[in-house]
Amino acid sequence: MNTLSIALNLETAITDRKQKAEQQASVLREERQKGAPEECLEILEDELNGYLEDWFNAVDRLAYCIRKGYLPGDEWKAEYLEYFENLLTQHEEFFNGQSCYRNIIILHHEWKEKNAS
């Protein structure tokens, strides 16, 4: 499988999973506005967390491929540095010190350090 094919497959997975998470977040907001029972909201939150986990796992695979040299990091930095920055900021509760998404965190840190130099 060539580099472009790997990249396109990962980007498709990331986009699809992000869309599912956004759709679930919308359903959760709507149900909150309607005053749904707490038990229903908890179920919807659990489902949202599952979709977020799927999305973050796909992004973490992309970061792994870049870190391990399967995809050229310098070419991807321009596209994904800001994406990682937004992801880490908007969902910081998933990217704390105990996070399982280490590749995202490490690659983001490496890229930020290179920018600072």
C-alpha positions in Angstrom: 0.0 0.0 0.0 1.5 3.3 -1.0 1.8 6.4 1.2 -1.0 8.3 -0.5 -3.4 5.4 -0.1 -2.5 5.1 3.6 -3.0 8.8 4.1 -6.4 8.9 2.3 -7.7 5.9 4.2 -6.7 7.4 7.5 -8.2 10.8 6.6 -11.4 9.2 5.5 -11.6 7.2 8.8 -10.9 10.4 10.8 -13.6 12.4 8.9 -16.2 9.7 9.2 -15.6 9.2 12.9 -15.6 12.9 13.6 -19.0 13.3 11.8 -20.5 10.5 13.9 -19.3 12.2 17.1 -20.7 15.5 16.0 -24.0 14.0 15.1 -24.2 12.3 18.5 -23.3 15.5 20.3 -26.1 17.2 18.4 -28.6 14.5 19.5 -27.4 14.9 23.1 -27.8 18.7 23.0 -31.3 18.4 21.6 -32.4 15.9 24.2 -31.0 18.1 27.0 -33.0 21.0 25.6 -36.1 18.9 25.6 -35.6 18.0 29.2 -34.9 14.3 28.7 -34.6 12.1 31.8 -31.1 11.9 33.3 -30.9 8.2 32.5 -31.4 8.9 28.8 -28.8 11.6 28.9 -26.3 9.3 30.5 -26.8 6.7 27.8 -26.4 9.4 25.1 -23.2 10.7 26.8 -21.8 7.1 26.9 -22.5 6.8 23.2 -20.9 10.1 22.5 -17.8 9.1 24.4 -17.6 5.9 22.3 -17.7 7.9 19.1 -15.1 10.3 20.4 -12.9 7.4 21.3 -13.2 6.0 17.8 -12.4 9.4 16.3 -9.4 9.9 18.6 -8.1 6.4 17.9 -8.1 7.2 14.1 -6.2 10.5 14.7 -3.8 8.6 17.0 -3.1 6.1 14.2 -2.3 9.0 11.9 0.0 10.5 14.4 1.7 7.0 14.9 2.2 6.7 11.1 3.8 10.1 11.0 6.0 9.5 14.1 7.2 6.2 12.7 8.0 7.6 9.3 5.2 5.8 7.3 4.0 9.3 6.3 6.5 12.2 5.9 6.1 14.4 9.0 7.3 17.6 7.4 4.6 17.4 4.8 1.8 16.7 7.3 2.9 19.2 9.8 1.4 22.1 7.8 -1.9 20.4 7.6 -2.2 18.8 11.0 -0.4 21.0 13.6 -3.4 23.3 14.0 -5.8 20.3 13.8 -3.9 18.7 16.7 -3.8 22.0 18.6 -7.6 22.4 18.3 -8.2 18.8 19.2 -6.1 18.9 22.3 -7.7 22.3 23.4 -11.3 21.5 22.7 -11.2 18.0 24.2 -8.5 18.4 26.8 -10.2 16.1 29.3 -9.2 13.2 26.9 -5.6 14.3 26.5 -4.4 14.6 30.1 -1.3 12.9 31.6 -3.0 9.5 31.7 -4.2 9.7 28.1 -4.1 6.6 25.9 -3.6 8.9 22.8 0.1 9.3 23.3 1.0 9.6 19.7 -1.1 12.7 19.2 0.3 14.3 22.3 3.9 13.4 21.5 3.8 14.5 17.9 2.0 17.7 18.7 4.7 18.4 21.3 7.5 17.7 18.9 6.0 19.9 16.2 5.5 22.8 18.7 9.1 22.5 19.8 10.3 22.6 16.2 8.2 25.8 15.6 9.7 27.4 18.8 13.3 26.8 17.6 
